[in-house]
Amino acid sequence: MSLIKLIPSAVAILAATTVIASARDQLQISGSSTVLPYSTIVAEAFGENGDFKTPVVEGGGSGAGRKKLCEGVGEATIDIANSSSRISQSDIDLCNTNGVTDIMEVRIGYDGIVFASDINGPDFVLTPVDVFNAIGGTVVKDGALVANTAKTWADANASLPAQDILAFIPGTKHGTREVFDTKVLLEGCKTAGAYDLFLAASTEADDGAKKKDAEKQCFTTRTDGTSVDIDGDYTETLSRIAANKNAMGVFGLSFYENNTDKLKVATMNGISPSVETISKGEYPVSRPLYFYVKKAHIGVIPGLKEYIAFFVSDEMAGPGGKLADYGLVPDPELAATQSAVEAETVMGPLQ
Amino acid sequence: MTARPLNPRAALDTRESLLVQDPRTKARNATEKRFRAYGLTAIVVALLALVWLLVSIFGNGLPAFRQTFMTFPVTLDAALLDKGGKRDPADLAKATTFTYGKVLATSLGAEVTAKGIDLGAVQPKDLIKMISEESPATLRNLVLADPSLIGTTIDFTVLASGRIDGYYKGRVTMESAALDKNISPDQLALADRLKTAGVLGMKFNAGFLTMPDASDKRPEAAGLGVAIVGSLYMMFVVLILALPIGVATSVYLEEFAPQNKFTDLIEVNIANLAAVPSIVYGILGLAIFINFAGLPQSAPIVGGLVLTLMTLPRIIIPTRAALKAVPPSIRDAALGVGASRLQTITHHVLPLAMPGILTGTIIGLAQALGETAPLLLIGMVAFVRDFPGAPPDGLFDPAAALPVQIYNWTQRGDPGFVERASGAIIVLLVFLIAMNAVAIYFRRKFERRW
């Protein structure tokens, strides 16, 4: 085909396609990579049983998902943001500026965070203090704050195996890290007495700033190579442990449950993590998972309300449902969520 | 002796014979030998790295092309599947995949009894866990498409669950199954007995190339169908946009444009754009095509447009080189017999430059095919299960792409996805090798020397 014919035909095809662009008939979901597997399981079941198309689900992180949700209203914007942490005031402000005023908050259940090591390694019976004493940057020794020099887990707590300390913890961009920081490091820091010492040593002016400073000190991990931040996902942590049998890694419960033949889980405060112990509140390290819905799209994008209702239905998010099967810890207040979804209740201001 | 005229070279020329190497020659020869050794080492290292890469990819990925299936007669019980009894499509749709799962489990149980296979310690209700969760959906679609099947018994082939498939591929062992909550050694032993009875077996897995992606709960059903279609759509968009625009730009710059500061500026920019990191085009695409023009997310049209931007300089540069390579005498001759400049170009210069242009285009397309980074930002790194429609409408439907599918699968928790990701790399490599082979073929076939 000669050039002279090619150019007009290309332009014609492009013009034709732009005119044909039709209304969107499938949901667009984006956000947390922790919620992603649950979201795809629901999307798949939703697509094969209902009259609607299978929703398109994207990862990318909780913060990125919420930002996309707040970009505005209309077909070119997403309908649902998955999130492994609660929406922040700055997100809500951004939403309001862009005309996204009505947001529904749906809590789908809880996610446990577990410590696991190679399947053939020794058993670990951990407490938050042990973890803090092993990987915290500054620890308490004889009532004084000193840089952490513990070489093996036995140095942190004599009852633990004498295995070299090497911990793979989630990088700071992960929502998981926040939970790890507050539920493990801070707890351990307080029990070890380091928090009070940090507070006393702080040079900040008022009490609030002092507390923040002390918390920050508690969250500081060792930089001598014994505590490694993993910015990738759990598959990276798993392959690092496979290459380094002495290492201990931080995983989501569902990831661990699908790799029980390679990983041995550590107990925390004597409790072994499982869907049951987390839903009873016995296992201490867990967090709620959410998704946020743009209410303006209900009735506009087909299947939106049906998808949310399907997600929180008993056969999906309930005890013994498909998601619990995969490792989601069911929410004891699921019935309240179901009726809130039915009534399309919009979330109130953050407390 | 002093009568001999003083030769300035005599002091240097200590060599006694041409056949004996002096120290400097020896040193030079040794340097050359060392250089050759370095070169050879570099090639050997590169080859070893390639071999290691290919061995690991093929070792991990080839099993993805074979899959464990189970074939047994399935009784489609009308009492369960059509409670109204009127074969009304609305009624039929009420039977969910859950019901079809029960139908499959009952039928498998019946087959086990009929063939006299020992269930061992496996409970009849746990039989369903040996079948892929995908299969009830496949059966349901089959029945919805042809309601006359209800009440009959059909021979139906289902995918075995991911763990059983892994057992026959060496990923799962009796020891690991004992620690795994998704499968028990008893189920594996039963699978062995099913295999002996001919119910269960491995065969070529065409579904890997035709089926869409699947969730973490069913790695055995995940396929590349949507990704291949999405990649083809994007390549189509890139081809119909980048080729004409790239060729037109090159012809204008090469044959018509005056040589001034402005055209110099354009040339420098084109050369620079070829080196810009591809993620930058993704940011541009998000801003222009999605946020400004309002095109849909995750759509091959947007992916294609972004990749077009990226590919353009990579087509323009070899095209200009190909045009430059056409001897001026051809142009002079054409102009000399009275052809216009456009006629000269369309009748003589372009046909002669065509092999070079095609080679450049195909290599540009191959690069675009393997590109992931710009697609991250426009929503194509997503879980897409529905196939996009036929073009041109389908260009606006969500789709995945091959490299993106690989990236997605490497992040999944289930170990079954490791083999899928490597299998997808093999498919992508085959596409790339095919495209490069076509490019080499064109170059060889139409190459002209002057």
Contacts between the chains, C-beta under 8 A, distances in Angstrom:
chain1	res1	chain2	res2	distance
A	2	B	346	6.0
A	3	B	244	6.8
A	3	B	247	6.1
A	3	B	248	6.8
A	3	B	251	7.5
A	3	B	346	6.6
A	3	B	350	6.8
A	4	B	346	7.2
A	6	B	243	7.4
A	6	B	244	4.7
A	7	B	244	4.7
A	7	B	248	6.4
A	10	B	240	4.7
A	10	B	241	6.3
A	10	B	244	5.1
A	13	B	240	6.3
A	13	B	392	6.8
A	14	B	240	7.9
A	14	B	241	7.2
A	16	B	392	6.1
A	17	B	301	6.7
A	17	B	391	7.8
A	17	B	392	4.0
A	17	B	393	7.9
A	17	B	395	5.8
A	17	B	396	7.4
A	20	B	392	5.9
A	20	B	393	5.6
A	20	B	396	7.5
A	21	B	295	7.3
A	21	B	296	7.4
A	21	B	396	5.1
A	22	B	393	6.9
A	22	B	396	7.0
A	24	B	296	6.1
A	26	B	386	6.7
A	26	B	398	6.6
A	28	B	297	5.8
A	28	B	298	7.1
A	28	B	379	7.3
A	28	B	398	7.8
A	30	B	379	7.3
A	30	B	382	8.0
A	33	B	411	7.1
A	36	B	383	7.5
A	37	B	215	6.8
A	37	B	216	4.2
A	37	B	412	7.4
A	37	B	413	6.5
A	39	B	383	7.8
A	40	B	215	4.0
A	40	B	216	6.6
A	40	B	383	4.5
A	41	B	215	4.5
A	41	B	216	6.6
A	41	B	217	5.4
A	43	B	215	7.4
A	43	B	383	6.6
A	43	B	385	7.1
A	44	B	214	6.7
A	44	B	215	4.6
A	44	B	217	8.0
A	44	B	218	7.9
A	44	B	385	6.2
A	45	B	97	7.1
A	47	B	385	5.8
A	47	B	386	6.9
A	48	B	97	5.9
A	48	B	137	4.1
A	48	B	140	7.2
A	48	B	141	7.7
A	49	B	96	4.9
A	49	B	97	5.8
A	51	B	93	7.6
A	53	B	386	5.1
A	54	B	384	7.7
A	54	B	385	3.9
A	54	B	386	5.1
A	56	B	297	7.8
A	56	B	298	5.3
A	56	B	379	7.7
A	56	B	382	5.0
A	56	B	383	6.8
A	56	B	384	5.3
A	56	B	398	4.5
A	57	B	382	6.1
A	57	B	383	4.1
A	58	B	298	7.3
A	58	B	379	5.8
A	58	B	381	6.3
A	58	B	382	4.0
A	58	B	383	7.3
A	59	B	381	6.9
A	59	B	382	7.9
A	59	B	411	7.4
A	60	B	376	8.0
A	60	B	381	7.4
A	71	B	291	7.6
A	74	B	294	7.6
A	75	B	294	7.7
A	75	B	296	7.1
A	76	B	290	6.0
A	76	B	291	7.6
A	76	B	294	4.8
A	76	B	295	7.2
A	76	B	296	6.4
A	76	B	297	6.9
A	78	B	297	7.1
A	119	B	179	6.9
A	233	B	411	5.0
A	234	B	413	6.5
A	235	B	410	6.4
A	235	B	411	5.9
A	235	B	412	7.4
A	235	B	413	7.2
A	254	B	413	6.6
A	255	B	413	4.4
A	257	B	181	6.3
A	258	B	182	7.1
A	258	B	216	7.4
A	258	B	413	4.7
A	258	B	414	5.3
A	258	B	415	7.5
A	259	B	413	7.0
A	259	B	415	6.6
A	260	B	179	5.3
A	260	B	180	5.3
A	260	B	181	6.0
A	261	B	172	7.5
A	261	B	175	8.0
A	261	B	176	3.5
A	261	B	177	7.4
A	261	B	179	4.7
A	261	B	180	4.8
A	262	B	176	7.8
A	262	B	415	7.9
A	315	B	98	7.4
A	322	B	217	7.2
A	325	B	217	7.6
A	326	B	216	6.7
A	326	B	217	6.0
